[in-house]
């Protein structure tokens, strides 16, 4: 049984590694296509698609490097995703990242990571300030059996009803990923600070195994 368990772990790591490599290959193909597109809007759409593919690749990289194949620390994944999103605007935004180490079931880590990627992308798109640089903060904290992911950004003025960041595909994806994580999306606007948060139950693969 020990040998079978060890072989299972090796096979799973190999699968995750190959999936990650294939996703990076897809990202490279998209990048080649971007360079051939003359329209700026088309290039922007393809780059956002590429970011989503790279987010998934980051998740699979964390899965095959995780010592426990059943559970994954969400913190390194979220840090990598935020850094990836900030590459396009490293000096334009003053970013703060406060992410607590938190081991979760992979089925929860994946939608949580995608939710963070979409929310940070939307935050960067709307971030503004009346003076100085716009601000962005990403926090993940645990309180007992629940945890909260919060993404906030400064605003140059009040949000408008026709804000593209509120109406686009990213906003629909955020709602869908929040439903998979298990917590509703809560939004607040106060003192020219837009904040989006999701509170969810902290569960691991071992918890689900024991419940079964």
BELCOR-V30921 format. One record per residue. PSI is psi in whole degrees, -180 to 180 (* if undefined). NEAR is the number of other ideal C-beta (glycine too) atoms within 8 Angstrom. Layout:
# BELCOR-V30921
PSI | NEAR
PSI | NEAR
This chain:
# BELCOR-V30921
-37 | 4
-42 | 5
-41 | 6
-40 | 7
-41 | 8
-43 | 8
-37 | 8
-44 | 9
-42 | 9
-44 | 8
-43 | 8
-41 | 10
-40 | 10
-40 | 9
-49 | 8
-39 | 12
-43 | 10
-39 | 8
-44 | 9
-44 | 12
-41 | 8
-38 | 8
-38 | 13
-34 | 10
-43 | 8
-41 | 9
-41 | 12
-38 | 8
-43 | 8
-41 | 12
-41 | 9
-40 | 8
-37 | 9
-42 | 11
-19 | 6
-9 | 5
124 | 9
-25 | 3
127 | 6
-39 | 5
-41 | 6
-42 | 9
-40 | 10
-41 | 8
-43 | 8
-37 | 12
-38 | 9
-38 | 9
-41 | 9
-40 | 12
-40 | 12
-38 | 10
-43 | 12
-33 | 12
-46 | 13
-38 | 10
-40 | 12
-39 | 13
-46 | 12
-31 | 13
-41 | 10
-34 | 14
-43 | 11
-11 | 12
-5 | 5
132 | 10
-33 | 2
111 | 7
-15 | 8
-31 | 9
156 | 12
140 | 13
119 | 12
-24 | 14
-51 | 11
-34 | 8
-47 | 14
-39 | 15
-44 | 10
-39 | 10
-45 | 14
-43 | 13
-39 | 8
-43 | 12
-31 | 12
-11 | 13
-31 | 7
-16 | 6
58 | 8
-31 | 7
-13 | 3
-28 | 6
138 | 13
107 | 8
142 | 10
129 | 8
119 | 9
87 | 9
121 | 11
140 | 9
130 | 6
117 | 11
125 | 9
163 | 14
135 | 13
-32 | 11
-19 | 6
-33 | 13
-41 | 14
-55 | 9
-31 | 12
-41 | 15
-43 | 15
-40 | 13
-45 | 15
-42 | 14
-45 | 14
-41 | 13
-40 | 12
-40 | 15
-45 | 12
-40 | 14
-42 | 14
-34 | 14
-32 | 8
-7 | 12
135 | 13
170 | 8
148 | 11
-28 | 4
150 | 3
-167 | 4
146 | 7
155 | 12
151 | 13
133 | 17
141 | 12
122 | 16
147 | 10
110 | 15
147 | 8
140 | 9
95 | 6
-123 | 4
7 | 4
157 | 10
156 | 12
127 | 12
128 | 14
129 | 11
124 | 14
147 | 11
152 | 15
157 | 12
142 | 14
-22 | 8
-179 | 5
144 | 6
146 | 9
152 | 5
-28 | 5
24 | 5
121 | 9
-33 | 7
-22 | 10
-19 | 8
-11 | 7
-177 | 9
-37 | 5
-41 | 11
-39 | 12
-39 | 8
-39 | 11
-46 | 14
-41 | 9
-43 | 8
-36 | 13
-39 | 13
-37 | 7
-37 | 8
-34 | 12
16 | 7
143 | 9
155 | 5
129 | 10
131 | 8
138 | 8
146 | 7
117 | 10
132 | 5
46 | 3
36 | 9
119 | 10
126 | 13
134 | 11
131 | 14
151 | 12
124 | 13
132 | 8
161 | 13
137 | 7
114 | 10
149 | 8
169 | 11
-38 | 9
-37 | 8
-45 | 9
-34 | 10
-41 | 8
-39 | 6
-36 | 5
* | 4
